[in-house]
Amino acid sequence: MPAPPPQDPAAGPSRGVLPFEPATGVVTAFDEARGLGVVRADDGRELPFHCTAIADGSRTIRRGQAVAFDVVAGRLGRWEAARITPR
């Protein structure tokens, strides 16, 4: 079975933000019990993340925290936030 074609960086997740490029935003939701959260990027996009994407290894982050992160292709074929660090 042939591998799927690579994603085109020009068709990135938002205006001006290509995958794997640093972005900034704010954590709008985080469920500690499930380890799932959402970051709203400065361009308005909402990107999900798992607690393992928090760069310092703490696996927790507060809602409203300003963050820097990378936009990456996730396991489910959607864009996700990764390497999340508080600003």
Secondary structure, DSSP 8 states (H G I E B T S, - for coil): --------GGG-SBTTB-TTSEEEEEEEEEETTTTEEEEEETTS-EEEEEGGGBTTS-----TT-EEEEEEEE-TTSSEEEEEEEE-
